[in-house]
Amino acid sequence: MTKLHIQDVQHMYLTTKSATTALEHINLSIEEGEFVSFLGPSGCGKTTLLSIIAGLIEPSSGSVTIDGENIGTSVPNIGYMLQQDYLFPWKTIKENILLGLEIRGQLTDETEKKALLLLKEIGLQGVDSLYPHQLSGGMRQRVALVRTLAIDPAILLLDEPFSALDFQTKLKLEELVSKTLMTYQKTAVLVTHDIGEAIAMSSRIFLFSAKPGKSQKYLRFLLFYEPFLRLKHASTLSITIYLWTYGRSLINLKPTSSLNTLHESYLRKVRGEKRLVLSVQMVIFLAFFSFWELASRLKWIDPLIFSSPTKVWHLFLIKLADGSLAEHIGFTLFETVLGFILGTLLGILLATALWYSTRLANILDPYLVILNAMPKVALGPILIVAIGPGFFSILTMGTIISVIITSIVVYTAFKEVDPNYIKLLKSFGATKTRCFKEAILPASMPAIISTFKVNVGLSWVGVIVGEFLVSSKGLGYMIIYGFQVFNFTLVLLSLLLIAIFATIMYQGVAYLEKKLIRRS
């Protein structure tokens, strides 16, 4: 029974300057349960044809049917394995293998149990709570296979899934995939440059000519129960078996006492380095304030302008006792935190809108560049006139100073996410919104957190400048008032308090980073 039928498919890539023919007059049929390979030189359109079969791109002409149904009229039940595993590093292995089921709305207790059972069957028992970085390349590729098979695809598409692996791992995985697909009676299409791989795994090989790709002819092989019996070179097979056995023996090795000693030595070195860094930081801190105090007392610096740590400390205690300092700190902190949150959220929302709409991004691009180049502090007087002096003008100042740079940085990060993550999600039938949720936003989280860190400083600048202009309380007001009455001790106290609370906010963002970014 014909599972997949491709009739006179042609495809062209069109740009404003050129039109390139990738595929020309492709006609072929694949039977149910058959394993075929597309073999040909680079650039002959093999991967393009795979994307057409998966419904990810529409052919310029021709048709593709699965079980007699045109893929253009429905989402094809296709499993797609890419050249790399593309496991989502922020998800556990279990979350990765269940992703396709979740996107398709097929995740139930039964399908989850089947997926975990399949994970066990391919030799990955007990890894479901781990993260991808904790697995080897071959293990990750097996997880990708489970993720693909978990959705019970009608056809499995394999786009050079073993090309990035070492020779030993590649042979083992090729055999594992062949046996697994045969066990589950899956129809499969493999794209490869490796003739030996195609011969070992396939019942038929379709040969493609150089660009534009044409299916010139196919080769048929007897389909053994174990396709790898086609390997004729006994020496190669013997070496493979030897390496496999040797590799397994390494797994059973237990750490020796010398290895434990080396590890303990390494841990001591790491702890010693941390203590050294902290000690040097404390020395610099104490040396700075000691030198400042000494220089003021010996009048190396003007005590009236630069004051001294002891004078700042005494003023701090006085302001703390009369209750005025708490009010000023609370007012500025509230404005800064609120401005930081609003600026960051509005920037991320604008970046999201730009990612969703390429047209909007093209329209707003020059304006964003201009607004980013404009000194935001210069807008302060305009905001005061437009909004009026008071809390809202200060809050607006603290917000706009960070919103534009946030949107530019985050939108750039959105655009730089590996498109293969999107390709993988679309092969499961994910919508654009789902792609944003599952890939774009999590993958961009490091850039977003970096923006948080920058915005901490920007928000403080915006709020303090706003308080310079209109406020009657707050740390910014204390600074400008100190200048007016020539009380530089008050100015320095305010600056030190800003530095302390800005550091606390920064550390809060760093803590948030550890919580949000589980895996880099």
RAGICOR-V231572 format. One line per field, one symbol per residue. ss: DSSP state (H for helix, E for strand, - for the rest). phi: phi as a letter, one per 40 degrees, with the letter a starting at -180 (. if undefined). Layout:
ss: ???
phi: ???
This chain:
ss: -EEEEEEEEEEEEE----EEEEEEEEEEEEE---EEEEE------HHHHHHHH-------EEEEEE--EEHHH----EEEE----------EHHHHH-HHHHH-----HHHHHHHHHHHHH---------EHHH--HHHHHHHHHHHHHH----EEEEE-------HHHHHHHHHHHHHHHHH---EEEEEE--HHHHHHH--EEEEE----E-EEEEEE------HHHH---HHHHHHHHHHHHHHHHHH-----HHHHHHHHHHHHHHHHHHHHHHHHHHHHHHHHHHHHHHHHH-----HHHH--HHHHHHHHHHHHHH-HHHHHHHHHHHHHHHHHHHHHHHHHHHHHHHHH-HHHHHHHHHHHHHHHH--HHHHHHHHHHHH---HHHHHHHHHHHHHHHHHHHHHHHHH---HHHHHHHHH----HHHHHHHHHHHH-HHHHHHHHHHHHHHHHHHHHHHHHHH----HHHHHHHHHH---HHHHHHHHHHHHHHHHHHHHHHHHHHHHH----
phi: .ccbbbbfcbabcbbcbabbccbafcbabbccgcbbbbbiccgcgccdccccccgcbcccagabbbfgbccccacccbbbbccbcfccccbcccccccccccccgbcbdcccccccccdcccgbcgbcccbdccbcdcccccccccdccccfccbbbbcfcbccccdccccccdcccdccccccfccbbbcabcccccccbbcabccbccdccbccabbbbccccbdccccccccccccccccccccccccccbdcccccccccccccccccccccccccdccccccccccdccccccgcbcccccfadccccccdccccccgcccccccccccccccccccccccccccccccccbcccccccdccccccccccccccddcccccchcidccccccccccbcccccccccccdcccdccccdcccccgcccccccccbcccccddcccccdcccdcccccdcccccdcbcbahcccccccccccgbcccccdcccccccccccccccccccccccccac
